[in-house]
Amino acid sequence: MNEWKCPKCKKTVDCHPGTSRRDNKTKICSECCTDEAIFDFQVAQAKQKKKIFPENFIALEKEWLKEVN
């Protein structure tokens, strides 16, 4: 596979891209896909336990989404 630059982490990678969970269209590297999945799991766990998830983490995800759209 050819090298390409992940728009999320800005790393040059040669892995097969995955689709971002944020917009269901942007191709990102497998490491970023894993990070998004873990983030979503942590948010779901916080909601289930009625804990507040740090807003700064959510703000970072929203900011990145603005950059790619």
ABEGO torsion letter per residue (X at the ends): XBBBBBAAAGBBBABBBBBBAAAGABBBBAAAAAAAAAAAAAAAAAAAAGBBBBAAAAAAAAAAAAAAX
